[in-house]
Amino acid sequence: QVELVESGGGLVQAGDSLRLSCAASKGSFRYSNMGWFRQAPGKEREFVGAIRWNGGLTVYDDFVKGRFTIARDNDNAKSTVYLQMNSLRPEDTAVYYCAVYSGGSYSATEPKVKSPLEYSYWGQGTQVTVSS
């Protein structure tokens, strides 16, 4: 059982940056591949990016490539995953979630990596609002 907590969201202006964090309040995801998703009002939850358990491979959706970066810190027993968001746009406004990947195979071309159905533990989300 893993309980995740996201933090770092807030209200920013277009062009600004934010860094979101994801940590485990219970259990550990140190050896798990992790993903970030977001959900805007009235829209389905969509994939943002993912990172291998050792930080060796990151996967991003096209709309964030070059603007968002995922990293992780495994130096502590529980690990922390980050989502650095630069050049934010109003359309990035959403609740952002981190989650533990449970789909098995992980690669840049594995379609399961981008499906929320393949993630087993979710945080409560953190709100990001970007004003124009």
C-alpha positions as CSV (number, residue, x, y, z in Angstrom):
1,Q,0.0,0.0,0.0
2,V,1.4,3.4,-1.0
3,E,-0.1,6.8,-0.3
4,L,1.1,9.6,-2.4
5,V,1.1,13.4,-1.7
6,E,1.6,16.0,-4.4
7,S,2.6,19.5,-3.6
8,G,3.9,22.7,-5.2
9,G,0.8,23.8,-7.2
10,G,-0.4,27.3,-7.3
11,L,-1.5,30.3,-9.3
12,V,1.0,31.7,-11.8
13,Q,1.1,33.8,-14.9
14,A,1.7,32.6,-18.4
15,G,5.4,32.0,-19.0
16,D,6.2,31.3,-15.4
17,S,7.5,28.1,-13.9
18,L,6.5,25.7,-11.2
19,R,8.0,22.6,-9.7
20,L,5.6,19.9,-8.4
21,S,6.7,17.3,-5.9
22,C,5.4,13.8,-5.2
23,A,6.3,11.9,-2.0
24,A,5.0,8.9,-0.2
25,S,3.3,9.6,3.1
26,K,2.9,5.8,3.6
27,G,4.9,3.0,1.9
28,S,7.5,3.6,-0.7
29,F,7.7,3.9,-4.5
30,R,11.5,3.8,-4.6
31,Y,11.6,0.9,-7.0
32,S,8.5,1.8,-9.0
33,N,8.1,3.6,-12.3
34,M,6.1,6.7,-11.8
35,G,3.8,8.9,-13.8
36,W,2.3,12.4,-13.8
37,F,-1.2,13.1,-15.1
38,R,-3.4,16.1,-15.2
39,Q,-7.1,16.7,-15.4
40,A,-8.8,19.9,-16.3
41,P,-12.5,20.6,-15.5
42,G,-14.8,18.7,-17.8
43,K,-11.9,16.8,-19.4
44,E,-10.5,13.3,-19.1
45,R,-7.4,12.7,-17.1
46,E,-4.4,12.9,-19.5
47,F,-0.9,11.6,-19.4
48,V,1.9,14.2,-18.9
49,G,5.0,12.1,-18.4
50,A,6.6,9.2,-16.6
51,I,10.0,8.2,-15.3
52,R,11.7,4.8,-14.7
53,W,12.3,3.7,-11.2
54,N,16.0,4.6,-11.5
55,G,15.5,7.8,-13.4
56,G,17.0,6.2,-16.5
57,L,14.2,6.8,-19.0
58,T,11.6,9.5,-19.1
59,V,8.5,9.6,-21.4
60,Y,6.5,12.7,-22.2
61,D,3.4,13.5,-24.1
62,D,3.9,15.7,-27.1
63,F,2.3,18.8,-25.6
64,V,4.8,19.1,-22.8
65,K,8.0,18.1,-24.6
66,G,10.6,20.8,-24.2
67,R,8.7,22.5,-21.4
68,F,8.2,19.9,-18.7
69,T,10.9,17.7,-17.1
70,I,10.5,14.8,-14.7
71,A,13.2,13.9,-12.3
72,R,13.4,11.8,-9.1
73,D,15.5,11.6,-6.0
74,N,16.1,8.1,-4.7
75,D,18.6,9.1,-2.1
76,N,16.1,8.6,0.7
77,A,14.2,5.5,1.5
78,K,10.9,6.8,0.3
79,S,12.0,8.7,-2.9
80,T,10.6,11.9,-4.4
81,V,9.4,12.5,-7.9
82,Y,9.4,16.0,-9.4
83,L,7.7,17.7,-12.3
84,Q,9.4,20.9,-13.4
85,M,7.1,22.9,-15.6
86,N,8.5,25.9,-17.6
87,S,6.8,28.3,-20.0
88,L,3.4,27.6,-18.5
89,R,0.4,28.3,-20.6
90,P,-3.2,28.9,-19.6
91,E,-4.1,25.5,-21.2
92,D,-1.8,23.8,-18.6
93,T,-4.4,24.7,-15.9
94,A,-5.5,21.5,-14.3
95,V,-5.2,19.3,-11.2
96,Y,-1.9,17.4,-11.4
97,Y,-1.5,13.9,-10.1
98,C,1.3,11.5,-9.6
99,A,0.8,7.8,-9.7
100,V,2.6,4.4,-9.4
101,Y,2.9,2.5,-12.7
102,S,1.8,-1.1,-12.4
103,G,1.6,-2.0,-16.1
104,G,4.8,-4.0,-16.1
105,S,6.7,-3.3,-19.4
106,Y,8.0,0.3,-19.5
107,S,9.5,1.9,-22.5
108,A,9.1,5.0,-24.7
109,T,6.9,3.1,-27.1
110,E,4.8,1.1,-24.6
111,P,1.3,2.4,-24.9
112,K,0.4,1.3,-21.3
113,V,2.7,3.9,-19.9
114,K,0.3,6.6,-21.1
115,S,-2.9,5.0,-19.8
116,P,-4.2,5.9,-16.4
117,L,-5.7,2.4,-16.1
118,E,-2.2,1.1,-15.7
119,Y,-1.5,3.0,-12.6
120,S,-2.4,1.6,-9.2
121,Y,-1.9,4.3,-6.6
122,W,-2.7,8.0,-6.9
123,G,-2.2,11.1,-4.9
124,Q,-5.0,13.6,-4.2
125,G,-3.7,16.0,-6.7
126,T,-2.4,19.6,-6.7
127,Q,-4.1,22.5,-8.5
128,V,-2.1,24.4,-11.1
129,T,-3.7,27.6,-12.4
130,V,-2.1,29.6,-15.2
131,S,-3.5,33.1,-15.9
132,S,-3.1,34.8,-19.2
